[in-house]
Amino acid sequence: MNLDGYYLVPLSINLDGGQPVVSYDPLSNGEQPQLKIDLQDNPADSFDQLQYRISIDPRAKLSAIEWSFNLASGEADLSEVLALYRVEKGQLVPVEGLSIGTQRTAVEGITSLELNFAVARKGAPLDKAIELKDRFLTLTPIADTQASSGLGDPQDITFPPGGIIRI
């Protein structure tokens, strides 16, 4: 399979009131735009890559990040028309279905992290636009204090806040 499109989703984790907070502001204007993935114009046997580039403030003192990835829509069964892959060391690793359950990644002493996924169309273009709300990557920063003392429950936040996939 060949790469056809690339989408960069920059996230940052900073301290706010002593708690790690994830922010998504790719245009630096306070907006959180939806992601629009266009697979309609992709040639056969190609994919679009989504790269989440997460910068981590070392003062946040994170021990881990929990994440999950999901392509789901209330209006259609997307597994019939889409395929999901993890991109690991430049290789596509197929995912069963269209979601990856909760994963935990140790980030102690790390200031950046990349998560890479690929989406491909199954079959011919359908000329459909499927809207996803509050989907894609769910990210939970786990601070050292939360991990060791159990203080506070981290909040799950999804990025981008919804999206549209043209198939």
C-alpha atoms as a printed R data frame, in Angstrom:
    type eleno elety resid chain resno       x      y      z
1   ATOM     1    CA   MET     A     1   0.000  0.000  0.000
2   ATOM     2    CA   ASN     A     2   1.122  3.538 -0.725
3   ATOM     3    CA   LEU     A     3   0.785  6.716  1.312
4   ATOM     4    CA   ASP     A     4  -1.652  9.166 -0.302
5   ATOM     5    CA   GLY     A     5  -2.527 11.710  2.405
6   ATOM     6    CA   TYR     A     6  -0.997 12.861  5.678
7   ATOM     7    CA   TYR     A     7  -2.706 14.579  8.613
8   ATOM     8    CA   LEU     A     8  -0.714 16.016 11.527
9   ATOM     9    CA   VAL     A     9  -2.581 16.483 14.811
10  ATOM    10    CA   PRO     A    10  -0.360 18.431 17.257
11  ATOM    11    CA   LEU     A    11  -1.242 18.087 20.941
12  ATOM    12    CA   SER     A    12   0.474 19.518 23.999
13  ATOM    13    CA   ILE     A    13   0.316 18.514 27.647
14  ATOM    14    CA   ASN     A    14   1.004 21.340 30.108
15  ATOM    15    CA   LEU     A    15   0.345 22.049 33.750
16  ATOM    16    CA   ASP     A    16  -2.753 24.015 34.694
17  ATOM    17    CA   GLY     A    17  -3.363 24.457 38.404
18  ATOM    18    CA   GLY     A    18  -0.978 21.615 39.139
19  ATOM    19    CA   GLN     A    19  -2.842 19.157 36.880
20  ATOM    20    CA   PRO     A    20  -1.712 17.974 33.440
21  ATOM    21    CA   VAL     A    21  -4.021 19.355 30.756
22  ATOM    22    CA   VAL     A    22  -4.093 18.337 27.086
23  ATOM    23    CA   SER     A    23  -4.620 21.080 24.534
24  ATOM    24    CA   TYR     A    24  -5.335 20.953 20.813
25  ATOM    25    CA   ASP     A    25  -4.905 24.284 19.050
26  ATOM    26    CA   PRO     A    26  -3.273 23.556 15.667
27  ATOM    27    CA   LEU     A    27  -3.859 27.066 14.278
28  ATOM    28    CA   SER     A    28  -2.827 28.861 17.508
29  ATOM    29    CA   ASN     A    29  -6.081 30.799 17.517
30  ATOM    30    CA   GLY     A    30  -7.993 29.030 20.277
31  ATOM    31    CA   GLU     A    31 -10.091 26.944 17.856
32  ATOM    32    CA   GLN     A    32 -10.290 23.167 17.790
33  ATOM    33    CA   PRO     A    33 -11.185 22.303 14.185
34  ATOM    34    CA   GLN     A    34 -12.604 18.945 13.205
35  ATOM    35    CA   LEU     A    35 -10.382 16.649 11.191
36  ATOM    36    CA   LYS     A    36 -11.499 16.114  7.589
37  ATOM    37    CA   ILE     A    37 -10.099 12.938  6.038
38  ATOM    38    CA   ASP     A    38 -10.698 12.577  2.312
39  ATOM    39    CA   LEU     A    39 -10.311  9.017  1.026
40  ATOM    40    CA   GLN     A    40 -12.527  9.543 -2.021
41  ATOM    41    CA   ASP     A    41  -9.692 10.652 -4.266
42  ATOM    42    CA   ASN     A    42  -7.247  7.993 -3.040
43  ATOM    43    CA   PRO     A    43  -6.031  5.546 -5.664
44  ATOM    44    CA   ALA     A    44  -6.687  1.863 -5.029
45  ATOM    45    CA   ASP     A    45  -4.244  0.247 -2.585
46  ATOM    46    CA   SER     A    46  -3.407  3.510 -0.795
47  ATOM    47    CA   PHE     A    47  -3.926  4.958  2.681
48  ATOM    48    CA   ASP     A    48  -3.997  8.240  4.574
49  ATOM    49    CA   GLN     A    49  -1.836  8.565  7.689
50  ATOM    50    CA   LEU     A    50  -2.836 10.344 10.892
51  ATOM    51    CA   GLN     A    51   0.084 11.350 13.081
52  ATOM    52    CA   TYR     A    52  -0.512 12.590 16.616
53  ATOM    53    CA   ARG     A    53   2.544 14.535 17.735
54  ATOM    54    CA   ILE     A    54   2.275 15.058 21.501
55  ATOM    55    CA   SER     A    55   4.625 17.501 23.231
56  ATOM    56    CA   ILE     A    56   4.891 17.008 26.991
57  ATOM    57    CA   ASP     A    57   5.894 19.718 29.466
58  ATOM    58    CA   PRO     A    58   8.514 18.066 31.741
59  ATOM    59    CA   ARG     A    59   7.033 19.954 34.715
60  ATOM    60    CA   ALA     A    60   3.850 17.878 34.298
61  ATOM    61    CA   LYS     A    61   5.765 14.912 35.786
62  ATOM    62    CA   LEU     A    62   3.797 12.316 33.880
63  ATOM    63    CA   SER     A    63   4.410  8.643 34.463
64  ATOM    64    CA   ALA     A    64   2.180  7.408 31.640
65  ATOM    65    CA   ILE     A    65  -0.359  8.278 28.980
66  ATOM    66    CA   GLU     A    66  -3.376  6.083 28.400
67  ATOM    67    CA   TRP     A    67  -4.891  6.263 24.938
68  ATOM    68    CA   SER     A    68  -7.366  4.537 22.686
69  ATOM    69    CA   PHE     A    69  -8.294  5.108 19.058
70  ATOM    70    CA   ASN     A    70 -11.754  4.721 17.570
71  ATOM    71    CA   LEU     A    71 -13.404  5.336 14.206
72  ATOM    72    CA   ALA     A    72 -17.104  5.004 14.933
73  ATOM    73    CA   SER     A    73 -20.275  6.595 13.692
74  ATOM    74    CA   GLY     A    74 -23.821  6.293 14.933
75  ATOM    75    CA   GLU     A    75 -25.118  6.471 11.391
76  ATOM    76    CA   ALA     A    76 -23.204  3.717  9.596
77  ATOM    77    CA   ASP     A    77 -21.147  0.556 10.080
78  ATOM    78    CA   LEU     A    78 -17.794  1.823  8.889
79  ATOM    79    CA   SER     A    79 -16.049 -1.567  9.111
80  ATOM    80    CA   GLU     A    80 -17.578 -2.452  5.739
81  ATOM    81    CA   VAL     A    81 -15.923  0.502  3.996
82  ATOM    82    CA   LEU     A    82 -12.797  1.390  6.037
83  ATOM    83    CA   ALA     A    83  -9.672 -0.403  7.250
84  ATOM    84    CA   LEU     A    84  -7.575  0.796 10.216
85  ATOM    85    CA   TYR     A    85  -3.852  0.213 10.713
86  ATOM    86    CA   ARG     A    86  -1.220  1.173 13.259
87  ATOM    87    CA   VAL     A    87   1.962  2.503 11.706
88  ATOM    88    CA   GLU     A    88   4.902  0.996 13.578
89  ATOM    89    CA   LYS     A    89   8.466  1.609 12.402
90  ATOM    90    CA   GLY     A    90   7.143  2.513  8.960
91  ATOM    91    CA   GLN     A    91   5.131 -0.698  8.612
92  ATOM    92    CA   LEU     A    92   1.333 -1.005  8.485
93  ATOM    93    CA   VAL     A    93  -0.043 -3.325 11.161
94  ATOM    94    CA   PRO     A    94  -3.709 -4.196 10.512
95  ATOM    95    CA   VAL     A    95  -6.180 -3.602 13.340
96  ATOM    96    CA   GLU     A    96  -9.126 -5.923 13.890
97  ATOM    97    CA   GLY     A    97 -12.163 -3.688 13.394
98  ATOM    98    CA   LEU     A    98 -11.934  0.087 13.654
99  ATOM    99    CA   SER     A    99 -10.884  0.644 17.243
100 ATOM   100    CA   ILE     A   100  -7.854  0.091 19.432
101 ATOM   101    CA   GLY     A   101  -8.619 -0.489 23.090
102 ATOM   102    CA   THR     A   102  -6.906  1.338 25.925
103 ATOM   103    CA   GLN     A   103  -3.115  1.260 25.710
104 ATOM   104    CA   ARG     A   104  -0.725  2.562 28.347
105 ATOM   105    CA   THR     A   105   2.562  4.162 27.303
106 ATOM   106    CA   ALA     A   106   5.237  5.081 29.865
107 ATOM   107    CA   VAL     A   107   6.408  8.679 29.329
108 ATOM   108    CA   GLU     A   108   8.552  9.404 32.389
109 ATOM   109    CA   GLY     A   109  11.363 11.712 31.257
110 ATOM   110    CA   ILE     A   110   9.965 11.959 27.707
111 ATOM   111    CA   THR     A   111   9.094 15.353 26.208
112 ATOM   112    CA   SER     A   112   7.457 14.133 22.994
113 ATOM   113    CA   LEU     A   113   5.514 11.147 21.758
114 ATOM   114    CA   GLU     A   114   4.170 10.171 18.340
115 ATOM   115    CA   LEU     A   115   1.193  7.913 17.674
116 ATOM   116    CA   ASN     A   116   0.622  6.919 14.037
117 ATOM   117    CA   PHE     A   117  -2.428  5.402 12.399
118 ATOM   118    CA   ALA     A   118  -3.488  4.739  8.816
119 ATOM   119    CA   VAL     A   119  -6.961  4.607  7.299
120 ATOM   120    CA   ALA     A   120  -7.750  3.028  3.943
121 ATOM   121    CA   ARG     A   121 -10.899  2.719  1.898
122 ATOM   122    CA   LYS     A   122 -12.204 -0.766  1.133
123 ATOM   123    CA   GLY     A   123 -13.429 -0.991 -2.447
124 ATOM   124    CA   ALA     A   124 -14.529  1.777 -4.785
125 ATOM   125    CA   PRO     A   125 -15.391  5.317 -3.599
126 ATOM   126    CA   LEU     A   126 -18.932  5.614 -2.239
127 ATOM   127    CA   ASP     A   127 -19.331  9.388 -2.484
128 ATOM   128    CA   LYS     A   128 -20.352  9.546  1.185
129 ATOM   129    CA   ALA     A   129 -19.302 11.859  3.996
130 ATOM   130    CA   ILE     A   130 -19.520 10.202  7.418
131 ATOM   131    CA   GLU     A   131 -19.436 12.480 10.458
132 ATOM   132    CA   LEU     A   132 -17.684 11.311 13.601
133 ATOM   133    CA   LYS     A   133 -18.435 13.107 16.845
134 ATOM   134    CA   ASP     A   134 -16.071 12.951 19.816
135 ATOM   135    CA   ARG     A   135 -14.030 10.196 18.253
136 ATOM   136    CA   PHE     A   136 -10.512  9.399 17.040
137 ATOM   137    CA   LEU     A   137  -7.879  9.533 19.801
138 ATOM   138    CA   THR     A   138  -8.876  9.455 23.473
139 ATOM   139    CA   LEU     A   139  -5.979 10.636 25.613
140 ATOM   140    CA   THR     A   140  -5.527 10.535 29.402
141 ATOM   141    CA   PRO     A   141  -2.336 11.892 31.001
142 ATOM   142    CA   ILE     A   142  -1.425 10.085 34.233
143 ATOM   143    CA   ALA     A   143   0.680 12.222 36.617
144 ATOM   144    CA   ASP     A   144   3.128 10.659 39.065
145 ATOM   145    CA   THR     A   145   0.964 11.887 41.958
146 ATOM   146    CA   GLN     A   146  -2.163 10.281 40.486
147 ATOM   147    CA   ALA     A   147  -0.396  6.986 39.856
148 ATOM   148    CA   SER     A   148   1.109  6.695 43.327
149 ATOM   149    CA   SER     A   149  -1.523  8.295 45.544
150 ATOM   150    CA   GLY     A   150  -4.712  7.711 43.596
151 ATOM   151    CA   LEU     A   151  -5.562 11.416 43.975
152 ATOM   152    CA   GLY     A   152  -7.931 12.768 41.373
153 ATOM   153    CA   ASP     A   153  -9.349 11.010 38.373
154 ATOM   154    CA   PRO     A   154  -7.802 12.103 35.088
155 ATOM   155    CA   GLN     A   155 -10.277 13.162 32.424
156 ATOM   156    CA   ASP     A   156 -10.546 11.429 29.068
157 ATOM   157    CA   ILE     A   157 -10.437 13.907 26.198
158 ATOM   158    CA   THR     A   158 -10.873 13.057 22.513
159 ATOM   159    CA   PHE     A   159  -8.872 14.704 19.716
160 ATOM   160    CA   PRO     A   160  -9.752 16.117 17.350
161 ATOM   161    CA   PRO     A   161 -13.222 16.860 18.691
162 ATOM   162    CA   GLY     A   162 -14.955 14.935 15.928
163 ATOM   163    CA   GLY     A   163 -14.300 14.708 12.231
164 ATOM   164    CA   ILE     A   164 -15.563 13.916  8.771
165 ATOM   165    CA   ILE     A   165 -14.392 11.032  6.596
166 ATOM   166    CA   ARG     A   166 -15.205 11.204  2.896
167 ATOM   167    CA   ILE     A   167 -15.379  7.698  1.464
